[in-house]
Amino acid sequence: MQKITTHPFRLEKARYFSLLLQLYARRKWYLIVLIIGVLALYIPKASSDSVAGVFVLFGLLYFPLIIFRFYRWVYSKENANYFIESQLTVEDSFLYFKDINGNESKINTSSFVKVGQTEKEYLLYVSQNNFSYIPKAAFKTDEDREHFEKTLNITS
């Protein structure tokens, strides 16, 4: 039984906003391609055909509205708890999250429906759209990070 504790870490709002946009683009790539295709097809006809104009207007407004929705969510005061400093302790098959406000969460590693990673962080999904963020730089040693990956069955 090895117990590891990370350095304190914080999810920055700009990074979270960027992550949300990247994850959305990966999940909805087909919709993005479809809208771009519709725009390419209907822009030449938009001035003479009102139906084409509606499609073009929708296509032009869709992306800014999605970006605005994510921006508004990330920078909302109600979501400030996502961005407070936390620390992770890994023990047996449990992860213990503790933030600077004293809130603690104990999560069994089997509770994660999906574990993803980027070049800089791990994303531990407790549901399809809700993830816990752990930066790789938060681990004190490479051995600690490897133990974390082994505990969660993450393949590098």
Secondary structure, DSSP 8 states (H G I E B T S, - for coil): --EEE---B---HHHHHHHHHHHHHHHTHHHHHHHHHHHHHHTTTTTT-HHHHHHHHHHHHHHHHHHHHHHHHHT-GGGGGGGS-EEEEEETTEEEEEETTS-EEEEEGGG-SEEEE-SSEEEEEEETTEEEEEEGGGSSSHHHHHHHHHHTT---
